[in-house]
Amino acid sequence: MSIIIQRDKQPKGGGKAPAFQVRITPDLKSQFEAAASNAGMSLANWLKTLGRKELERLGIKPKG
């Protein structure tokens, strides 16, 4: 049985988006990974989804 991980379906630009690096503790990263997995998403997609939702909550339309 294979698990399907949801990837970001936003339109791609002309090239790769710049990388975003952040330092977090291994324990927090493990919690993020578990939450992302439970949501059926990659960690990157889970974080982008959270960011987009927060922008919307603040009344800002996400651009990507």
N, C-alpha and C positions, 0 to 999 in steps of 0.2 A: 504494500500500500504506500503510495507516494503522497507527500503533502505538497499542496500547491501554495506557494508564497505569492501574495499579491505584490506586484511591482508598481511603481509610479506610472500612471498613464497620461501624465501631462504632456502636451506637445513638446517635442524636442526643438531646441534652437539650431543654429547653424553649426554649432560645435559643442564641445563638452562644457557643462557649467563648471565654474570654479569650485574646487574642493573647499569644504568647510571643516575645520578641525576644532575639536573641543576636548579638553581633558576632563575625564570623570573617573571616579573610583571604580575599581573592578566590580565591587558589589553593586553599585548603582547601574553599571553597564549590564550586569547580569539581570537585574530587575527589568531594565528597559527591554532587553532581548526576550525575556519571558513574556512580557506584556505584548510585544510585537508579535511573537509567535502565537500567542493566544488569540490575537486579532487576525491571524493569517497573513501578516505583512512582514516584509523585510524591515530591519531596524531603521534603515534610512527612510523608507516610505512611512513608517510609523511616526518618526520624528517630524517629517515634512507635513504629515496630516495634522499632527498636534499644532504645529506652527501656523498652518493655514486656518485651523479652527480658532486659534487664539486671535489672529488678525481679524477674522470675521466677528468675534465676540467684542473686539475693540472698535468695530464699525469700519474697518479697513478692508477693502477688497484685495485679496491676494492676487499678485500679478503672475504667478507661476504655479 
